[in-house]
Amino acid sequence: MDVLVTGSHGLIGSALIRTLRTDGSRVRRLVRSEPEGTDDVRWDPIAGAVDSARLEGLDAVVHLAGAGIGDRRWTPARKQLILDSRARGTRLLSETLASLARKPAVLVSGSAVGYYGDRGDDLLTEDSGSGDGFTAEVCRAWEVATAPAAHAGIRVVTIRTGIVLDARGGALARMLLPFRLGLGGRIGSGRQYMSWIALDDEVGAILHAIRNPALSGPVNLTAANPVTNAQFTAALGHAVHRPTLLPTPLLALKAVYGGELVQNLLVAGQRVLPRRLESTGYEFAYPELDSALSAVLAAR
């Protein structure tokens, strides 16, 4: 396959590229920085600039680019950047792909379980409606921006990804130090659900979406066994052989990241099921949290 990947420097993108190249695919990267090789294509998603001629003849596109959503306080300017980097970047890419003479067969475009908002114990599938809050707003705009590609006959899959587990990056990497120091604990009540997926399964599910013509529209990329924050805390403490008795101080988190970010990303929860992955035959390498944590910690 000839595959274009955006967000290639991120946790998911870099792992996906390694797997694609190992499988013998040619990978082109759509990058904002200076190209590092002949297969890199420069773009500026905010300015609306992309070299469309370099995108002719692709088999598939995986679009993962977007400003980090959980790494700094949500000021008004930061929130606008988070939204624009996804909605405007996705629309530019979708319109560009739609204009090509030799269009790709499929566009796999990022989204997140934040689409569902804070839903308590509700079991959520791809047919569940969107929720409230900033993350839901971003995800709706992100998914709608793929419309030009779909209207041009490109099969579009929007992947609603949960918390991706890998010890080398993402949320789990930020958790490891306090947990290894014995300072890890539940957040808030601990009753909020965390829908997670191991990095290997995230990559596997993206490849499944590329290769399976039965998949289109939203697809939840989460393991089939979401857990509460209290359950996740206990499992991670067990995996690193440390106690998890003291709750994480919310005031300290809010002082660093702001109340809105903490509420949306840490206190809110979604209990999400991967119905469309399962119905099209995807088999999870790590369906249970304990085995997933053991594997990613061992890999590190």
Secondary structure, DSSP 8 states (H G I E B T S, - for coil): -EEEEESTTSHHHHHHHHHHHHTT-EEEEEESS---STTEEEEETTTTEE-GGGGTT-SEEEE-----SSSS---HHHHHHHHHHHHHHHHHHHHHHHT-SS--SEEEEEEEGGGG-S-TT-EE-TTS---SSHHHHHHHHHHHTTHHHHHTT-EEEEEEE-EEE-TTSHHHHHHHHHHHTT----BTTS-SEE-EEEHHHHHHHHHHHHH-TT--EEEEES-S--EEHHHHHHHHHHHTT----S-B-HHHHHHHH-HHHHIIIII---EE--HHHHHTT---S--SHHHHHHHHHHH-
